[in-house]
Amino acid sequence: MSNELVLASIVFVLIGIILVGVFFSTRKLGPQNKEDLAKNTVYESGVSNPVGGTNLRFSIKFYLVAILFVLFDVEIIFMFPWAVNIKELGYLGLFEMFMFMGLLYAGLIYIYKKKALSWD
């Protein structure tokens, strides 16, 4: 074995031992307030007695709208550097951005046709 592999193995083992030691020492040295009921009660947005159960089911539309927002919001990340460097990119950069926006528009049309944006 090479010296670098032995050294890397020793470093990883030492890091693991140190982490385990830190976890155990914080468990033993840290505060032990298990009788404090005020810390263990539910508190949601100023309401001390929540209404409803914890296994309430949400409609899939909430998650779908969130994913679609993230998907179409990421396009802004790619459009800002393009807008800043449009003179240096020339016509090829303009063509590539139009292709990118065309693909996003095709995705939007697809989502519209699938009625993913209609809220029932």
C-alpha angles and dihedrals in degrees: 000000000000123000092242092056092050091048092048091049092051091048092051092048091048092049090051092049092048092050093049090048092050092050093050094044093051089049092053100036099039125092117281106208103157095143094060103107094179091068093049098050123101117261120178122175096324095316111117094186108048120209119231135011130297095242096063111149120229125206116260088236090078091059093041093054091047092051092046090050092052091045095053094036092059089067088073089062089060096041098056097062089043091053091049094049100035094120093052094046095054125185094331091058090047091051092048092051092049089052090050092049090046091055090049090049090050089052090051091051090049091051090047092051091050088052092234090143096054112101113213 
